[in-house]
C-alpha cells in the first residue's frame, strides 16, 4: 500500500464529516415543499417558462417584454436539474452544501482546528434563511445565496495561495471566474460586490509586491486576467445567443443602453413635486406628452391600463412606485406593438431617450441633471446621507432574522388567474416536484422534520443578535491589540474586514432600494445572500481574538521561561568559573 501522509488523511476525514452533515441536512429539509408563486409572471413563473424553452431548444422563447429582463443563470440551473431528474429544492440544497464544503476546505489553510471548522460549517450549513419559506420559491434568490458563498470561498483561496506555486493557484482563479460569471448572469445589481473584491485583490497584490523573497511577481499578478477572461467569454456567449435568436447583441434589457437611456432620460426631468419612491410621477408624464411624440403614444396605457401597477406595493397617491415603474413602462411599450422583435423595442427606447433628452437640453422642461444612462432613480448626496442613517433598521431586521419562517402554506383555493392549472403543471414538471399545501406537514415524519427546522430557526433567532454585537466588540479589541504588529495578523484582518465590508455593502444597497425605490425591498429575499456573511464575520472574529490572546500568553510564558533559563545558565557559568579558580 502506498504511503498516505497525515495531511491527506485529515483532509479526507474532515471532507467525509462535511458530506455526512450535508446528507443529514438534506434529509431534514426535504420536508420543505415548493413555495409555488406561479402567479408571479415577472419572477418565479418567468424562470420556469424560460427554463422550459431552454430544455426544448428554443433558448428563452418567443420574444416579448419579459424575455430579456432578468439573468439566465437561474433558468439554466432549473433546466440542468430537470435534465438530471433532481427535484429543484434538493438540487438547490446540494449546490449550497457544496459551496459551504469548498469554503471550509479553503478555510483550513488558516484555521486548522477540526472542531472549529466543523462548528463554522454547521452554522452556515443550517442557516435557516436558506431553506425558509421565502427561499423555497423557484427563483434566483435561493441560488444567489450559494453563488456568494462560492465567491467568498474562491476569493479567500486566491488570497491564501498568493505565495504558493502558480500551478496551485489556478484552480482558485478559475473558480472565482466561474463564480463571478454565474453571479453576473443571475442578478443585475452586483455593484455591491466591488468593495469586497477590491479589498481582496489589493490585499493579495499588495502582499505580493512588498514580499522581497517572492519570485515571478509579474506572472502572479498577470494571472488575474484568467477570471476576467472567463467572465468575458461567459457574457459574450449569452450575448451571441441573444443575437442569434433575437437580433440584439446584449446580455439583457437592463444592461443594454437603449432602455437605460430612456429610463434615465425620464428620471432626468425635474418633477413639479418630489414624491419619495416615485421616479417619474403622473404630472411629469402628462407634461412630457406635449413635447414627446414617442411618449404620447403611451398615454392611453398610463391613463387607462396602468392601474394594476399603481396597486402594486406601496400605495402613493395613485402613482406607480419605483419598484414597478420599469415594468409598467415595458408593458406600455409592448401594448403599442414595439415588442414584436428586439430591434423594434431597442429603436423605440432609443428614440424616446433622444426626444426627452432634447426637451431637457433645450430647457423646454426643467431638468435636474445632465444626460443619464441608468436604470437607477435620481439621487443626490443628501439622499446618500439619509440612506446611511437608515441602515441601522436594515441591520436589525437582518440579525434578528425577522420574517424568516419555515411553514410553506400554498393556498389550497383557486387563485383565479388565467391558465392557472396549466401554469401549476408547468412548474411541477420543470421542478420535478409536486405543489402541496400546508396539510403536507401533518404527516408524522414530515411534522418531525418541520419541528426540527422550526427549532433550528428559533435557536438562530435567539443567539444571532448577541453574536452580532459580540463580534463587533471582539473585532475592535482584536484590531486594537494588534495595531502595533499588523504584519503578524495581516491575513486575519483581511478576512474579517473583507467579510464586514461585504456585509455592509449589501445592507447599504438594500437600504438604498427601500428608501429610494420601493419600501418592500426590506425583505428576506434581498438580504438572503449576506446572512452567511454575518455569521462568518461573527464566529471568525471571535475565533481569531481568542486564538490571538492564547498565542500572546503562550509567547509571554515562553519569553519568561527563556529569560529565567538565561539567568540560570549565567549563574551556572559563574559558579563553574569560581570552582575553576579555587582549583
HELIX and SHEET records of a PDB file:
HELIX    1   1 UNK A    6  UNK A   29  1                                  24    
HELIX    2   2 UNK A   44  UNK A   55  1                                  12    
HELIX    3   3 UNK A   73  UNK A   83  1                                  11    
HELIX    4   4 UNK A   88  UNK A  107  1                                  20    
HELIX    5   5 UNK A  114  UNK A  125  1                                  12    
HELIX    6   6 UNK A  128  UNK A  131  5                                   4    
HELIX    7   7 UNK A  134  UNK A  136  5                                   3    
HELIX    8   8 UNK A  141  UNK A  160  1                                  20    
HELIX    9   9 UNK A  166  UNK A  184  1                                  19    
HELIX   10  10 UNK A  190  UNK A  193  5                                   4    
HELIX   11  11 UNK A  194  UNK A  210  1                                  17    
HELIX   12  12 UNK A  217  UNK A  222  1                                   6    
HELIX   13  13 UNK A  224  UNK A  246  1                                  23    
HELIX   14  14 UNK A  257  UNK A  268  1                                  12    
HELIX   15  15 UNK A  282  UNK A  289  1                                   8    
HELIX   16  16 UNK A  293  UNK A  296  1                                   4    
HELIX   17  17 UNK A  299  UNK A  304  1                                   6    
HELIX   18  18 UNK A  307  UNK A  310  1                                   4    
HELIX   19  19 UNK A  322  UNK A  335  1                                  14    
HELIX   20  20 UNK A  342  UNK A  361  1                                  20    
HELIX   21  21 UNK A  381  UNK A  399  1                                  19    
HELIX   22  22 UNK A  420  UNK A  431  1                                  12    
HELIX   23  23 UNK A  438  UNK A  442  5                                   5    
HELIX   24  24 UNK A  444  UNK A  481  1                                  38    
HELIX   25  25 UNK A  486  UNK A  489  5                                   4    
HELIX   26  26 UNK A  490  UNK A  516  1                                  27    
HELIX   27  27 UNK A  519  UNK A  521  5                                   3    
HELIX   28  28 UNK A  524  UNK A  527  1                                   4    
HELIX   29  29 UNK A  528  UNK A  530  5                                   3    
HELIX   30  30 UNK A  531  UNK A  582  1                                  52    
END                                                                             
